[in-house]
Amino acid sequence: MNSDKGKKIKSYQDLDVWKKAMDLVMECYRAVNKFPKNEVYGLSSQLQRAAVSIPANIAEGQGRWHTKEFINYLSIAYGSLAELETHLQIAERLQYIDKPQLHHLMNMTGEIGRMINGLGRALESNSGK
């Protein structure tokens, strides 16, 4: 559930979805620390970039002047979320992470995805679309 309802949002840092996306980044960095060293420029790097892109795009979108732009950046964040989920599944198949860790991270991505969608819908309905 998005607890941003009724709160005055002054900054992207006030958004619960941004906070949860930042938590996901931390979890992903912890997971990547256990990957083999030969993955430093491969899957590790791609996974980290996809994870970082999620809160970064939420922040950039919230910082834009127009609601339509914010919605566009939420769409980009959602795409990065799907990319991250794919990287996580690859990591599990390569046995870099175990099934419980994958399940935990996928639960986090699922929640964030629902929050991004909910925020996008709220922005659209508030902008008169």
mmCIF file of the C-alpha atoms, coordinates in Angstrom:
data_MODEL
# 
_entry.id   MODEL 
# 
loop_
_atom_site.group_PDB 
_atom_site.id 
_atom_site.type_symbol 
_atom_site.label_atom_id 
_atom_site.label_alt_id 
_atom_site.label_comp_id 
_atom_site.label_asym_id 
_atom_site.label_entity_id 
_atom_site.label_seq_id 
_atom_site.pdbx_PDB_ins_code 
_atom_site.Cartn_x 
_atom_site.Cartn_y 
_atom_site.Cartn_z 
_atom_site.occupancy 
_atom_site.B_iso_or_equiv 
_atom_site.pdbx_formal_charge 
_atom_site.auth_seq_id 
_atom_site.auth_comp_id 
_atom_site.auth_asym_id 
_atom_site.auth_atom_id 
_atom_site.pdbx_PDB_model_num 
ATOM 1   C CA . MET A 1 1   ? 0.000  0.000   0.000   1.00 0.00 ? 1   MET A CA 1 
ATOM 2   C CA . ASN A 1 2   ? 1.302  3.454   -0.884  1.00 0.00 ? 2   ASN A CA 1 
ATOM 3   C CA . SER A 1 3   ? 1.366  5.553   2.257   1.00 0.00 ? 3   SER A CA 1 
ATOM 4   C CA . ASP A 1 4   ? 2.067  8.757   0.289   1.00 0.00 ? 4   ASP A CA 1 
ATOM 5   C CA . LYS A 1 5   ? -1.684 9.471   0.034   1.00 0.00 ? 5   LYS A CA 1 
ATOM 6   C CA . GLY A 1 6   ? -2.597 12.628  1.865   1.00 0.00 ? 6   GLY A CA 1 
ATOM 7   C CA . LYS A 1 7   ? 1.041  13.608  2.442   1.00 0.00 ? 7   LYS A CA 1 
ATOM 8   C CA . LYS A 1 8   ? 2.480  16.762  0.950   1.00 0.00 ? 8   LYS A CA 1 
ATOM 9   C CA . ILE A 1 9   ? 5.272  15.696  -1.391  1.00 0.00 ? 9   ILE A CA 1 
ATOM 10  C CA . LYS A 1 10  ? 8.022  18.318  -1.388  1.00 0.00 ? 10  LYS A CA 1 
ATOM 11  C CA . SER A 1 11  ? 10.779 16.159  -2.848  1.00 0.00 ? 11  SER A CA 1 
ATOM 12  C CA . TYR A 1 12  ? 11.322 12.788  -4.479  1.00 0.00 ? 12  TYR A CA 1 
ATOM 13  C CA . GLN A 1 13  ? 12.817 11.787  -1.110  1.00 0.00 ? 13  GLN A CA 1 
ATOM 14  C CA . ASP A 1 14  ? 9.303  12.006  0.362   1.00 0.00 ? 14  ASP A CA 1 
ATOM 15  C CA . LEU A 1 15  ? 8.011  9.299   -2.007  1.00 0.00 ? 15  LEU A CA 1 
ATOM 16  C CA . ASP A 1 16  ? 7.656  5.862   -0.431  1.00 0.00 ? 16  ASP A CA 1 
ATOM 17  C CA . VAL A 1 17  ? 8.297  4.234   -3.811  1.00 0.00 ? 17  VAL A CA 1 
ATOM 18  C CA . TRP A 1 18  ? 11.648 6.055   -4.077  1.00 0.00 ? 18  TRP A CA 1 
ATOM 19  C CA . LYS A 1 19  ? 12.587 4.930   -0.543  1.00 0.00 ? 19  LYS A CA 1 
ATOM 20  C CA . LYS A 1 20  ? 11.741 1.305   -1.328  1.00 0.00 ? 20  LYS A CA 1 
ATOM 21  C CA . ALA A 1 21  ? 13.644 1.504   -4.617  1.00 0.00 ? 21  ALA A CA 1 
ATOM 22  C CA . MET A 1 22  ? 16.676 2.780   -2.696  1.00 0.00 ? 22  MET A CA 1 
ATOM 23  C CA . ASP A 1 23  ? 16.362 -0.194  -0.324  1.00 0.00 ? 23  ASP A CA 1 
ATOM 24  C CA . LEU A 1 24  ? 16.280 -2.471  -3.365  1.00 0.00 ? 24  LEU A CA 1 
ATOM 25  C CA . VAL A 1 25  ? 19.502 -0.895  -4.655  1.00 0.00 ? 25  VAL A CA 1 
ATOM 26  C CA . MET A 1 26  ? 21.205 -1.683  -1.347  1.00 0.00 ? 26  MET A CA 1 
ATOM 27  C CA . GLU A 1 27  ? 19.983 -5.306  -1.426  1.00 0.00 ? 27  GLU A CA 1 
ATOM 28  C CA . CYS A 1 28  ? 21.193 -5.713  -5.008  1.00 0.00 ? 28  CYS A CA 1 
ATOM 29  C CA . TYR A 1 29  ? 24.636 -4.312  -4.204  1.00 0.00 ? 29  TYR A CA 1 
ATOM 30  C CA . ARG A 1 30  ? 24.907 -6.732  -1.276  1.00 0.00 ? 30  ARG A CA 1 
ATOM 31  C CA . ALA A 1 31  ? 23.943 -9.636  -3.546  1.00 0.00 ? 31  ALA A CA 1 
ATOM 32  C CA . VAL A 1 32  ? 26.449 -8.633  -6.244  1.00 0.00 ? 32  VAL A CA 1 
ATOM 33  C CA . ASN A 1 33  ? 29.275 -8.570  -3.689  1.00 0.00 ? 33  ASN A CA 1 
ATOM 34  C CA . LYS A 1 34  ? 28.990 -12.375 -3.614  1.00 0.00 ? 34  LYS A CA 1 
ATOM 35  C CA . PHE A 1 35  ? 29.189 -12.804 -7.401  1.00 0.00 ? 35  PHE A CA 1 
ATOM 36  C CA . PRO A 1 36  ? 32.383 -14.234 -8.919  1.00 0.00 ? 36  PRO A CA 1 
ATOM 37  C CA . LYS A 1 37  ? 35.034 -11.629 -9.665  1.00 0.00 ? 37  LYS A CA 1 
ATOM 38  C CA . ASN A 1 38  ? 34.889 -12.414 -13.385 1.00 0.00 ? 38  ASN A CA 1 
ATOM 39  C CA . GLU A 1 39  ? 31.363 -10.892 -13.401 1.00 0.00 ? 39  GLU A CA 1 
ATOM 40  C CA . VAL A 1 40  ? 32.562 -7.431  -12.334 1.00 0.00 ? 40  VAL A CA 1 
ATOM 41  C CA . TYR A 1 41  ? 32.119 -6.005  -15.852 1.00 0.00 ? 41  TYR A CA 1 
ATOM 42  C CA . GLY A 1 42  ? 29.307 -8.351  -16.853 1.00 0.00 ? 42  GLY A CA 1 
ATOM 43  C CA . LEU A 1 43  ? 26.169 -9.296  -15.000 1.00 0.00 ? 43  LEU A CA 1 
ATOM 44  C CA . SER A 1 44  ? 27.218 -7.507  -11.783 1.00 0.00 ? 44  SER A CA 1 
ATOM 45  C CA . SER A 1 45  ? 27.544 -4.184  -13.553 1.00 0.00 ? 45  SER A CA 1 
ATOM 46  C CA . GLN A 1 46  ? 24.314 -4.589  -15.530 1.00 0.00 ? 46  GLN A CA 1 
ATOM 47  C CA . LEU A 1 47  ? 22.358 -5.594  -12.438 1.00 0.00 ? 47  LEU A CA 1 
ATOM 48  C CA . GLN A 1 48  ? 23.686 -2.633  -10.454 1.00 0.00 ? 48  GLN A CA 1 
ATOM 49  C CA . ARG A 1 49  ? 22.951 -0.148  -13.244 1.00 0.00 ? 49  ARG A CA 1 
ATOM 50  C CA . ALA A 1 50  ? 19.385 -1.434  -13.649 1.00 0.00 ? 50  ALA A CA 1 
ATOM 51  C CA . ALA A 1 51  ? 18.789 -1.238  -9.894  1.00 0.00 ? 51  ALA A CA 1 
ATOM 52  C CA . VAL A 1 52  ? 20.199 2.304   -9.630  1.00 0.00 ? 52  VAL A CA 1 
ATOM 53  C CA . SER A 1 53  ? 18.154 3.434   -12.608 1.00 0.00 ? 53  SER A CA 1 
ATOM 54  C CA . ILE A 1 54  ? 14.864 2.785   -10.783 1.00 0.00 ? 54  ILE A CA 1 
ATOM 55  C CA . PRO A 1 55  ? 15.111 5.372   -7.977  1.00 0.00 ? 55  PRO A CA 1 
ATOM 56  C CA . ALA A 1 56  ? 17.124 7.703   -10.236 1.00 0.00 ? 56  ALA A CA 1 
ATOM 57  C CA . ASN A 1 57  ? 14.313 7.871   -12.790 1.00 0.00 ? 57  ASN A CA 1 
ATOM 58  C CA . ILE A 1 58  ? 11.679 8.293   -10.094 1.00 0.00 ? 58  ILE A CA 1 
ATOM 59  C CA . ALA A 1 59  ? 13.704 11.216  -8.701  1.00 0.00 ? 59  ALA A CA 1 
ATOM 60  C CA . GLU A 1 60  ? 14.312 12.780  -12.100 1.00 0.00 ? 60  GLU A CA 1 
ATOM 61  C CA . GLY A 1 61  ? 10.656 12.469  -13.051 1.00 0.00 ? 61  GLY A CA 1 
ATOM 62  C CA . GLN A 1 62  ? 9.456  14.027  -9.814  1.00 0.00 ? 62  GLN A CA 1 
ATOM 63  C CA . GLY A 1 63  ? 11.861 16.892  -10.420 1.00 0.00 ? 63  GLY A CA 1 
ATOM 64  C CA . ARG A 1 64  ? 10.326 17.709  -13.802 1.00 0.00 ? 64  ARG A CA 1 
ATOM 65  C CA . TRP A 1 65  ? 7.858  20.549  -14.208 1.00 0.00 ? 65  TRP A CA 1 
ATOM 66  C CA . HIS A 1 66  ? 5.125  18.655  -16.023 1.00 0.00 ? 66  HIS A CA 1 
ATOM 67  C CA . THR A 1 67  ? 3.095  15.661  -14.864 1.00 0.00 ? 67  THR A CA 1 
ATOM 68  C CA . LYS A 1 68  ? 3.368  14.060  -18.311 1.00 0.00 ? 68  LYS A CA 1 
ATOM 69  C CA . GLU A 1 69  ? 7.164  14.047  -17.955 1.00 0.00 ? 69  GLU A CA 1 
ATOM 70  C CA . PHE A 1 70  ? 6.937  12.463  -14.494 1.00 0.00 ? 70  PHE A CA 1 
ATOM 71  C CA . ILE A 1 71  ? 4.696  9.727   -15.878 1.00 0.00 ? 71  ILE A CA 1 
ATOM 72  C CA . ASN A 1 72  ? 7.228  9.111   -18.669 1.00 0.00 ? 72  ASN A CA 1 
ATOM 73  C CA . TYR A 1 73  ? 10.074 8.740   -16.152 1.00 0.00 ? 73  TYR A CA 1 
ATOM 74  C CA . LEU A 1 74  ? 7.946  6.336   -14.108 1.00 0.00 ? 74  LEU A CA 1 
ATOM 75  C CA . SER A 1 75  ? 7.576  4.267   -17.272 1.00 0.00 ? 75  SER A CA 1 
ATOM 76  C CA . ILE A 1 76  ? 11.354 4.244   -17.696 1.00 0.00 ? 76  ILE A CA 1 
ATOM 77  C CA . ALA A 1 77  ? 11.776 3.217   -14.041 1.00 0.00 ? 77  ALA A CA 1 
ATOM 78  C CA . TYR A 1 78  ? 9.301  0.385   -14.616 1.00 0.00 ? 78  TYR A CA 1 
ATOM 79  C CA . GLY A 1 79  ? 11.307 -0.785  -17.623 1.00 0.00 ? 79  GLY A CA 1 
ATOM 80  C CA . SER A 1 80  ? 14.478 -0.792  -15.519 1.00 0.00 ? 80  SER A CA 1 
ATOM 81  C CA . LEU A 1 81  ? 12.605 -2.827  -12.918 1.00 0.00 ? 81  LEU A CA 1 
ATOM 82  C CA . ALA A 1 82  ? 11.767 -5.477  -15.540 1.00 0.00 ? 82  ALA A CA 1 
ATOM 83  C CA . GLU A 1 83  ? 15.404 -5.465  -16.677 1.00 0.00 ? 83  GLU A CA 1 
ATOM 84  C CA . LEU A 1 84  ? 16.542 -5.931  -13.070 1.00 0.00 ? 84  LEU A CA 1 
ATOM 85  C CA . GLU A 1 85  ? 14.164 -8.857  -12.577 1.00 0.00 ? 85  GLU A CA 1 
ATOM 86  C CA . THR A 1 86  ? 15.659 -10.513 -15.653 1.00 0.00 ? 86  THR A CA 1 
ATOM 87  C CA . HIS A 1 87  ? 19.204 -10.014 -14.360 1.00 0.00 ? 87  HIS A CA 1 
ATOM 88  C CA . LEU A 1 88  ? 18.200 -11.468 -10.989 1.00 0.00 ? 88  LEU A CA 1 
ATOM 89  C CA . GLN A 1 89  ? 16.712 -14.547 -12.654 1.00 0.00 ? 89  GLN A CA 1 
ATOM 90  C CA . ILE A 1 90  ? 19.894 -15.001 -14.682 1.00 0.00 ? 90  ILE A CA 1 
ATOM 91  C CA . ALA A 1 91  ? 21.947 -14.694 -11.487 1.00 0.00 ? 91  ALA A CA 1 
ATOM 92  C CA . GLU A 1 92  ? 19.848 -17.413 -9.858  1.00 0.00 ? 92  GLU A CA 1 
ATOM 93  C CA . ARG A 1 93  ? 20.197 -19.695 -12.886 1.00 0.00 ? 93  ARG A CA 1 
ATOM 94  C CA . LEU A 1 94  ? 23.969 -19.208 -12.735 1.00 0.00 ? 94  LEU A CA 1 
ATOM 95  C CA . GLN A 1 95  ? 23.758 -20.009 -9.001  1.00 0.00 ? 95  GLN A CA 1 
ATOM 96  C CA . TYR A 1 96  ? 25.166 -16.629 -7.975  1.00 0.00 ? 96  TYR A CA 1 
ATOM 97  C CA . ILE A 1 97  ? 22.126 -16.176 -5.729  1.00 0.00 ? 97  ILE A CA 1 
ATOM 98  C CA . ASP A 1 98  ? 19.929 -18.857 -4.206  1.00 0.00 ? 98  ASP A CA 1 
ATOM 99  C CA . LYS A 1 99  ? 16.174 -19.307 -4.611  1.00 0.00 ? 99  LYS A CA 1 
ATOM 100 C CA . PRO A 1 100 ? 15.248 -17.717 -1.250  1.00 0.00 ? 100 PRO A CA 1 
ATOM 101 C CA . GLN A 1 101 ? 17.307 -14.616 -2.081  1.00 0.00 ? 101 GLN A CA 1 
ATOM 102 C CA . LEU A 1 102 ? 15.748 -14.448 -5.554  1.00 0.00 ? 102 LEU A CA 1 
ATOM 103 C CA . HIS A 1 103 ? 12.294 -14.779 -3.986  1.00 0.00 ? 103 HIS A CA 1 
ATOM 104 C CA . HIS A 1 104 ? 13.047 -11.965 -1.527  1.00 0.00 ? 104 HIS A CA 1 
ATOM 105 C CA . LEU A 1 105 ? 14.345 -9.634  -4.253  1.00 0.00 ? 105 LEU A CA 1 
ATOM 106 C CA . MET A 1 106 ? 11.455 -10.473 -6.598  1.00 0.00 ? 106 MET A CA 1 
ATOM 107 C CA . ASN A 1 107 ? 8.992  -9.672  -3.801  1.00 0.00 ? 107 ASN A CA 1 
ATOM 108 C CA . MET A 1 108 ? 10.671 -6.294  -3.468  1.00 0.00 ? 108 MET A CA 1 
ATOM 109 C CA . THR A 1 109 ? 10.513 -5.658  -7.221  1.00 0.00 ? 109 THR A CA 1 
ATOM 110 C CA . GLY A 1 110 ? 6.860  -6.713  -7.292  1.00 0.00 ? 110 GLY A CA 1 
ATOM 111 C CA . GLU A 1 111 ? 5.937  -4.261  -4.561  1.00 0.00 ? 111 GLU A CA 1 
ATOM 112 C CA . ILE A 1 112 ? 7.870  -1.446  -6.213  1.00 0.00 ? 112 ILE A CA 1 
ATOM 113 C CA . GLY A 1 113 ? 6.258  -2.232  -9.560  1.00 0.00 ? 113 GLY A CA 1 
ATOM 114 C CA . ARG A 1 114 ? 2.795  -1.988  -8.029  1.00 0.00 ? 114 ARG A CA 1 
ATOM 115 C CA . MET A 1 115 ? 3.749  1.300   -6.386  1.00 0.00 ? 115 MET A CA 1 
ATOM 116 C CA . ILE A 1 116 ? 5.089  2.747   -9.653  1.00 0.00 ? 116 ILE A CA 1 
ATOM 117 C CA . ASN A 1 117 ? 1.883  1.729   -11.434 1.00 0.00 ? 117 ASN A CA 1 
ATOM 118 C CA . GLY A 1 118 ? -0.278 3.192   -8.677  1.00 0.00 ? 118 GLY A CA 1 
ATOM 119 C CA . LEU A 1 119 ? 1.618  6.475   -8.674  1.00 0.00 ? 119 LEU A CA 1 
ATOM 120 C CA . GLY A 1 120 ? 1.367  6.687   -12.457 1.00 0.00 ? 120 GLY A CA 1 
ATOM 121 C CA . ARG A 1 121 ? -2.397 6.084   -12.349 1.00 0.00 ? 121 ARG A CA 1 
ATOM 122 C CA . ALA A 1 122 ? -2.825 8.698   -9.616  1.00 0.00 ? 122 ALA A CA 1 
ATOM 123 C CA . LEU A 1 123 ? -0.836 11.249  -11.601 1.00 0.00 ? 123 LEU A CA 1 
ATOM 124 C CA . GLU A 1 124 ? -2.875 10.548  -14.714 1.00 0.00 ? 124 GLU A CA 1 
ATOM 125 C CA . SER A 1 125 ? -6.201 10.895  -12.922 1.00 0.00 ? 125 SER A CA 1 
ATOM 126 C CA . ASN A 1 126 ? -5.081 14.089  -11.153 1.00 0.00 ? 126 ASN A CA 1 
ATOM 127 C CA . SER A 1 127 ? -3.946 15.632  -14.431 1.00 0.00 ? 127 SER A CA 1 
ATOM 128 C CA . GLY A 1 128 ? -7.400 15.215  -15.934 1.00 0.00 ? 128 GLY A CA 1 
ATOM 129 C CA . LYS A 1 129 ? -6.665 12.305  -18.273 1.00 0.00 ? 129 LYS A CA 1 
# 
